Amino acid sequence: MTAVAPVTARPVAALATRLVARGAGVVLAVAAGMSALVAATYAEVIASAPGGAGSLAALAGNPAIRTLFGEPVALDDPGGFTVWRTGTVLAVLVVVWAALSATRILRGEEDAGRWDLLLAGRVPVRTVVATHLAVLLGAVTAIGAAVTLALIATGTAPGGAAVHGASLALIGAAAVGTGAVTSQVLPDRGRAAAAAVALLVSGLLARMVADGVPALEWLHWVSPFGLAALARPYGGDRVLPLLVLAAAVAALLAAATALASRRDLHDAPLGTGGPRPPRTRLLGSLPAFAVRRLLRPLVGWTVGIAAFFLLIGLIAESMTTFLTDNPLFAELAAQAGLAELGSVEGYAATLFALLAIPLGGFACARIAGLARAESARHLDLLLAAPRTRRHLLGAETAATAAGAVALTVTAGLATWIGTTVAGAPLAVGAALAGALNTLPVTALGLGAALLALGRAPTLVVPVGMLPTAGGFVLDVVADSVDAPAWVRSPSPFDHLAAVPVEPPDLPAAIAMLGVAAAFALVGTWSHSRRDIG
């Protein structure tokens, strides 16, 4: 009688590792590299400060600084300064990657039908889900460990480095857990990813409110970002908030594995509903269908963009007054890619430059959704009709571009409303001009995403985010190390005028729009010539 081989999850673990290794490696390199760079240049930054390290103490009393970047802790220490300058940025990077990766390898692989064969074997679904989660946890742990080692290697205190690395790892683990739960309760990858990111962004906004409003400090305890801030690396090294965050992560992971074992494959307890009358509105043409697909996610993006830029407007007066009184921090902000902060219009121009990053993400998400629909064979019947792929892609591109313009206008109006409430001098025309000035950079992101759709559909998001997120990181790093002009020149942000402080750089804008159009044309041509799926 032939012996039955024991059930092992090693092949499943190898598969999950293959799915996340490339993205995890990029995030790890960026997180460790930025941390080491800032810590290594701390002495040079402080040496150039008029009041030395003591002048940094003024940061702690400014509510606008605390709201945007978190409460400054231990700024007289290279590690504490590094946490303040890079902590929020790296936390957002890790959270977004972890949440999107969790929904991609859990719900996305299931939607694509690849889990049908995987679960037909002897490994039960609970073990498959738990193994994928373990691989993701290993990835965020490696990122946290890399940041810890980078900080220790640059001479910072090991205790603070360990607390900061653990904070990043646990924030990433919370994002993994959130994405895992939404993957089990929502019927497709798109909605699961959107819900996970929305919940985590809400946590970031809660941290910002808690840091800016003393009466609401308790909000730190309901947000992964807030709990990480309470750990105070290099300024107390508190472990209790991290233990609370670890307990929340454990609860999320347990809930995800339990939910996975209690539902059928390709099913979900939310978002499916029962039989209902058909909804045929906006199904009469390809452009109308593209608008129909856009409307629901556009509402969520509008709420998020409006909330953030309303907050930016509300703290404009406090921020500009502080930076006018403290030139050192205006210089540091300029090194971080945030120049011209001395006036309300300059402040608006600088913060509007950041708008291209989320709008680039919006454009990539829409084109990536089209790639997923193609891979899942949802477009087969549509493309069998007397409509070419160019018609379909043109309609989706036009709808996405219109959505990006609407979000840009929303950001401008929200900032103007915030500054008006706060009594800061910013005209509505200036606010709209500053926001619309970023559209060429957003167009580059959309064009790059279309190029990837035609040439490498699985790389739509990373390629599409290169001009926006990648360009901003390049600009920040180049400014921080005082790199020569040719190093930062590939970044679109290096060619973005500070509108409304100065007139728009029309030649640069036209050049960026031309490159974006070329990307889009090549992507559309390539998409029309390759096989579907």
C-alpha positions in Angstrom: 0.0 0.0 0.0 1.5 3.3 -1.1 2.1 5.8 1.8 0.4 9.1 1.6 2.8 12.0 1.5 2.3 14.5 4.3 0.6 17.8 3.5 3.1 20.6 3.2 2.6 24.3 2.6 6.2 24.9 1.2 5.1 25.1 -2.4 2.4 27.6 -1.5 5.0 29.7 0.5 7.3 29.6 -2.5 4.5 30.8 -4.8 3.6 33.6 -2.4 7.2 34.7 -2.1 7.6 34.8 -5.9 4.5 37.1 -6.1 5.7 39.6 -3.5 9.5 39.5 -3.7 10.1 42.1 -6.4 7.9 44.8 -4.8 9.1 44.1 -1.3 12.7 44.5 -2.5 12.0 47.9 -4.0 10.2 49.1 -0.9 13.0 47.7 1.3 15.7 49.5 -0.7 13.9 52.8 -0.7 13.1 52.7 3.0 16.6 51.7 4.1 18.3 54.1 1.7 16.3 57.1 2.7 16.8 56.4 6.4 20.5 56.0 6.0 20.9 59.1 3.8 19.0 61.4 6.2 20.8 60.1 9.3 24.2 60.3 7.7 23.7 64.0 6.6 22.3 65.1 10.0 25.6 66.6 11.3 25.9 68.7 8.1 22.3 69.9 8.4 22.7 70.9 12.0 26.1 72.5 11.4 24.5 74.9 8.9 21.7 75.8 11.3 22.0 79.3 12.9 21.2 78.0 16.4 22.5 74.5 16.0 20.4 71.6 17.4 18.7 73.9 19.9 16.9 75.8 17.2 15.0 72.6 16.2 13.0 72.8 19.5 10.7 75.4 17.9 9.2 72.6 15.8 7.4 71.0 18.7 5.2 73.9 19.5 3.8 74.4 16.0 0.4 72.7 15.3 0.8 72.8 11.6 4.2 71.0 11.7 2.8 68.4 14.0 -0.3 67.9 11.8 1.7 67.4 8.6 4.8 65.5 9.7 3.9 64.2 13.2 5.1 65.4 16.6 8.9 66.2 16.4 10.7 64.0 19.0 14.4 63.9 19.9 15.4 66.3 17.1 18.8 66.7 18.8 19.5 63.1 17.9 20.3 62.0 14.3 17.8 59.1 14.7 15.0 61.2 16.0 15.5 63.8 13.2 15.5 60.9 10.7 12.2 59.6 12.1 10.6 63.0 11.9 11.8 63.7 8.3 11.1 60.2 6.8 8.8 58.4 9.2 5.4 59.5 7.7 6.6 59.1 4.1 8.0 55.6 4.7 5.0 54.5 6.7 2.7 55.6 3.9 4.9 53.8 1.3 4.9 50.6 3.4 1.2 50.7 4.1 0.1 51.2 0.5 2.4 48.5 -0.8 1.4 46.0 1.9 -2.4 46.6 1.5 -2.3 46.4 -2.3 0.0 43.3 -2.2 -2.4 41.6 0.2 -5.4 42.2 -1.9 -3.5 41.3 -5.1 -2.2 37.9 -3.9 -5.4 37.0 -2.0 -8.4 38.3 -3.8 -6.7 39.1 -7.1 -5.3 35.6 -7.6 -8.7 34.1 -6.7 -10.6 36.4 -9.1 -8.2 35.4 -11.9 -9.1 31.7 -11.3 -5.6 30.6 -10.3 -6.8 29.5 -6.8 -9.2 27.1 -8.3 -6.4 24.6 -9.1 -4.4 25.6 -6.0 -7.3 24.8 -3.7 -8.1 21.6 -5.6 -5.0 20.1 -4.0 -4.6 18.8 -0.4 -3.7 22.1 1.2 -6.8 23.5 2.8 -7.9 27.1 2.2 -7.1 28.2 5.8 -3.5 27.0 5.4 -3.2 28.7 2.0 -4.4 32.0 3.3 -2.3 31.7 6.4 0.8 30.9 4.4 0.3 33.9 2.1 -0.1 36.1 5.1 3.0 34.7 6.7 5.0 35.6 3.6 3.7 39.1 3.6 4.5 39.5 7.3 8.0 38.3 6.6 8.3 40.9 3.9 7.2 43.9 6.1 9.4 42.5 8.9 12.4 42.5 6.5 11.6 46.1 5.6 11.6 47.1 9.3 14.8 45.2 10.0 16.5 46.8 7.0 15.6 50.3 8.3 16.8 49.3 11.8 20.2 48.1 10.4 20.5 51.2 8.2 20.1 53.5 11.2 22.4 51.5 13.4 25.0 51.5 10.6 24.9 55.3 10.5 25.6 55.5 14.2 22.2 56.1 15.8 21.1 54.5 19.1 20.2 50.8 18.6 17.2 51.0 20.9 15.6 53.8 19.0 16.4 52.2 15.6 14.8 49.0 16.8 11.6 50.8 17.9 11.4 52.7 14.6 12.0 49.6 12.6 9.4 47.7 14.6 6.9 50.5 14.2 7.3 50.4 10.4 7.0 46.6 10.4 3.8 46.7 12.5 2.2 49.4 10.5 2.9 47.3 7.4 1.5 44.2 9.2 -1.7 46.2 10.0 -2.0 47.0 6.3 -1.6 43.4 5.5 -4.3 42.4 8.0 -6.7 45.1 6.7 -6.2 44.1 3.1 -6.6 40.4 4.0 -10.0 41.1 5.8 -11.3 43.2 2.9 -10.3 40.5 0.5 -12.5 38.1 2.3 -15.6 40.2 2.7 -15.7 42.1 -0.6 -16.4 40.4 -4.0 -13.4 41.6 -6.1 -9.9 42.8 -5.9 -10.7 46.4 -6.9 -13.2 47.0 -4.1 -11.1 45.1 -1.6 -8.1 47.3 -2.4 -10.1 50.5 -2.3 -11.7 49.7 1.0 -8.3 48.7 2.6 -6.6 51.9 1.4 -9.5 54.1 2.4 -9.5 52.6 6.0 -5.7 53.1 6.3 -5.8 56.7 4.9 -8.5 57.4 7.5 -6.1 56.2 10.1 -3.5 58.6 8.8 -6.0 61.5 8.9 -6.8 60.5 12.5 -3.1 60.7 13.4 -2.9 64.1 11.8 -5.9 65.4 13.7 -4.6 63.9 17.0 -1.3 65.6 16.5 -2.8 69.0 15.6 -5.7 69.2 18.1 -4.6 68.5 21.8 -8.2 67.7 22.8 -8.3 64.8 20.4 -5.0 63.2 21.3 -6.8 60.0 22.2 -7.2 59.4 18.4 -3.6 58.2 18.4 -4.9 54.9 20.0 -7.3 54.1 17.1 -4.8 54.4 14.3 -1.7 52.4 13.3 0.0 55.6 12.5 -1.0 57.1 15.8 0.2 54.1 17.8 3.6 54.2 16.0 3.9 57.9 16.9 3.2 57.1 20.5 6.2 54.7 20.5 8.4 57.8 20.3 11.6 56.3 18.8 14.8 57.9 20.2 12.6 59.9 22.7 11.3 57.3 25.1 11.3 54.1 23.1 7.8 53.1 24.4 6.9 49.5 23.8 3.2 49.5 25.0 1.8 51.2 21.9 3.6 48.7 19.7 2.1 45.8 21.8 -1.4 47.3 21.3 -0.7 47.5 17.6 0.6 43.9 17.5 -2.6 42.7 19.2 -4.7 44.5 16.6 -2.7 42.9 13.8 -3.1 39.5 15.4 -6.9 40.1 15.6 -7.0 41.1 11.9 -5.0 38.1 10.7 -7.1 35.7 12.8 -10.3 37.3 11.4 -9.0 37.0 7.8 -8.1 33.3 8.1 -11.4 32.5 9.8 -13.5 34.3 7.2 -11.6 32.5 4.4 -12.5 29.1 5.8 -16.2 30.1 6.1 -17.0 31.2 2.6 -17.1 29.6 -0.9 -14.5 30.4 -3.5 -15.4 33.5 -5.6 -18.1 34.5 -3.0 -18.2 37.3 -0.4 -20.5 38.2 2.4 -20.7 41.9 1.3 -21.2 43.6 -2.0 -22.9 40.7 -3.9 -26.5 41.0 -2.7 -29.5 39.0 -4.1 -31.4 39.2 -7.3 -32.2 42.8 -8.4 -33.6 44.5 -11.5 -31.0 45.2 -14.1 -29.3 48.6 -14.0 -28.9 49.6 -17.6 -28.0 53.3 -17.2 -24.8 54.3 -19.0 -24.5 51.0 -20.9 -25.4 52.4 -24.3 -21.9 53.1 -25.6 -18.2 52.6 -24.7 -17.8 56.2 -23.4 -20.9 55.8 -21.2 -19.7 52.5 -19.9 -16.3 54.0 -19.0 -18.1 56.8 -17.1 -20.2 54.2 -15.3 -17.0 52.3 -14.2 -15.5 55.6 -13.0 -18.3 57.1 -10.9 -18.2 55.0 -7.8 -14.4 55.1 -7.2 -14.3 58.8 -8.2 -16.6 59.6 -5.2 -14.2 57.9 -2.8 -11.2 59.7 -4.3 -13.0 63.0 -4.2 -13.7 62.7 -0.5 -10.1 61.8 0.3 -8.6 64.5 -1.8 -11.0 67.1 -0.5 -10.4 66.2 3.1 -6.6 66.3 2.8 -6.5 69.6 1.0 -9.1 71.2 3.2 -6.8 70.4 6.1 -3.8 71.8 4.1 -5.8 75.1 3.7 -6.8 75.3 7.4 -3.2 75.1 8.6 -1.8 77.4 5.9 -1.5 80.5 8.0 0.1 78.7 11.0 2.6 77.0 8.7 3.7 80.1 6.8 4.0 82.2 9.9 6.2 79.5 11.5 8.5 79.2 8.5 8.8 83.0 8.2 10.0 83.2 11.8 12.3 80.1 11.4 14.3 80.3 8.2 16.2 77.1 9.0 13.0 75.0 8.7 12.1 76.7 5.5 15.5 75.6 4.2 14.9 72.0 5.5 11.5 72.0 3.8 13.1 73.1 0.6 15.5 70.2 0.8 12.6 67.8 1.3 11.1 69.1 -2.0 8.8 71.6 -0.3 10.1 75.0 -1.4 8.5 78.5 -1.4 6.8 77.9 1.9 7.2 81.5 3.2 3.9 82.8 1.9 0.4 81.4 1.6 0.6 81.3 -2.2 4.1 79.7 -2.0 2.8 77.2 0.6 -0.1 76.3 -1.7 2.2 76.0 -4.7 4.5 73.7 -2.8 1.7 71.4 -1.5 -0.1 71.3 -4.8 3.1 69.7 -6.3 2.3 66.7 -4.1 -1.1 66.4 -5.7 0.4 64.7 -8.8 1.3 61.7 -6.7 -2.2 60.6 -5.6 -3.6 61.6 -9.0 -0.9 59.5 -10.6 -2.1 56.7 -8.4 -5.7 57.3 -9.4 -4.8 57.1 -13.1 -2.8 53.9 -12.5 -5.6 52.3 -10.6 -8.1 52.9 -13.4 -5.8 51.5 -16.1 -4.7 48.6 -13.9 -8.4 47.9 -13.4 -8.8 47.6 -17.1 -5.8 45.2 -17.3 -7.4 43.1 -14.6 -10.7 43.0 -16.4 -8.9 41.9 -19.5 -6.9 39.2 -17.7 -10.1 37.9 -16.1 -11.8 37.6 -19.5 -14.4 40.1 -18.6 -13.9 42.0 -21.8 -14.2 39.1 -24.3 -17.8 39.7 -25.2 -17.4 43.5 -25.3 -14.4 43.2 -27.7 -16.3 40.7 -29.8 -18.8 43.5 -30.7 -18.1 45.8 -33.6 -15.8 48.0 -31.6 -12.0 47.9 -31.7 -9.7 47.8 -28.7 -8.6 51.4 -29.6 -12.2 52.6 -29.0 -12.3 50.9 -25.6 -9.0 52.2 -24.5 -9.7 55.7 -25.8 -13.0 55.8 -23.8 -11.3 54.6 -20.7 -8.4 57.1 -21.1 -10.8 60.0 -21.7 -12.9 59.1 -18.6 -9.7 58.7 -16.5 -8.4 62.0 -17.7 -11.7 63.7 -16.9 -11.7 62.2 -13.5 -8.2 63.5 -12.8 -9.2 67.0 -13.9 -12.2 66.8 -11.6 -10.0 65.7 -8.7 -7.5 68.5 -9.4 -10.3 71.1 -9.3 -11.5 69.6 -6.1 -8.1 70.0 -4.5 -7.9 73.6 -5.5 -11.4 74.4 -4.2 -10.8 72.6 -1.0 -7.6 74.4 -0.3 -9.3 77.8 -1.1 -12.1 76.9 1.3 -9.6 76.0 4.0 -7.6 79.1 3.7 -10.7 81.3 3.6 -11.9 79.7 6.9 -8.5 80.2 8.4 -8.3 83.8 7.2 -5.3 83.2 4.9 -5.0 85.4 1.8 -5.4 83.0 -1.1 -7.8 83.8 -4.1 -9.9 81.1 -5.6 -8.2 81.7 -9.0 -4.8 81.3 -7.5 -5.8 78.1 -5.8 -7.2 76.6 -9.0 -4.2 77.7 -11.1 -1.8 76.1 -8.6 -3.7 72.8 -8.7 -4.2 72.7 -12.5 -0.4 73.4 -12.9 0.2 69.8 -11.8 -1.8 68.2 -14.6 1.1 67.6 -17.0 2.8 65.5 -14.3 -0.4 63.5 -13.8 -0.6 63.1 -17.6 2.8 61.6 -17.6 1.7 59.0 -15.0 -1.4 58.2 -17.1 0.7 57.9 -20.3 3.2 55.6 -18.6 0.4 53.4 -17.3 -1.0 53.1 -20.9 2.4 52.3 -22.2 2.7 49.5 -19.6 -0.8 48.3 -20.5 0.3 47.8 -24.1 3.8 46.3 -23.4 3.6 44.7 -20.0 0.1 44.6 -18.5 1.3 43.2 -15.1 3.5 46.3 -14.5 0.9 49.0 -15.0 1.1 50.3 -11.4 4.9 50.3 -10.9 5.6 51.8 -14.4 2.7 54.3 -14.1 3.9 55.6 -10.7 7.5 56.2 -11.9 6.9 59.7 -13.2 4.9 60.8 -10.2 6.1 59.0 -7.0 9.4 58.0 -8.5 10.0 61.5 -9.8 9.2 63.1 -6.5 11.6 60.7 -4.6 14.3 61.5 -7.1 13.8 65.2 -6.6 13.8 65.0 -2.8 17.0 62.8 -2.7 18.8 65.1 -5.2 18.0 68.2 -3.2 19.0 66.5 0.1 22.5 65.5 -1.2 22.9 68.7 -3.3 23.2 66.6 -6.5 24.1 68.3 -9.8 21.3 69.6 -12.0 21.5 66.7 -14.5 20.7 64.2 -11.7 17.4 65.7 -10.9 16.5 66.8 -14.4 14.7 63.5 -15.3 12.2 64.3 -12.5 9.0 66.1 -13.8 8.9 68.0 -10.5 12.2 69.7 -11.4 10.4 71.4 -14.3 7.2 72.3 -12.4 6.8 76.0 -11.8 5.6 77.2 -8.4 2.2 78.5 -9.5 0.6 80.8 -8.3 3.8 82.4 -7.0 5.3 82.5 -10.5 3.8 82.0 -14.0 3.5 78.4 -15.3 6.4 77.0 -17.3 4.6 76.6 -20.5 7.4 75.0 -22.6 8.0 72.4 -19.8 4.3 71.7 -19.6 4.0 71.3 -23.3 7.0 69.0 -23.3 5.5 66.8 -20.6 2.2 66.6 -22.3 3.9 65.7 -25.5 5.8 62.9 -23.8 2.6 61.7 -22.2 0.8 61.7 -25.5 3.7 59.7 -27.1 3.5 57.1 -24.3 -0.3 56.8 -24.7 0.0 56.4 -28.5 2.7 53.7 -28.2 0.7 52.0 -25.5 -2.5 52.1 -27.5 -0.8 50.8 -30.6 0.9 48.0 -28.7 -2.4 47.1 -26.9 -4.2 46.8 -30.3 -1.6 44.4 -31.6 -1.0 42.0 -28.7 -3.2 39.0 -27.7 -6.0 39.6 -25.2 -5.2 38.5 -21.7 
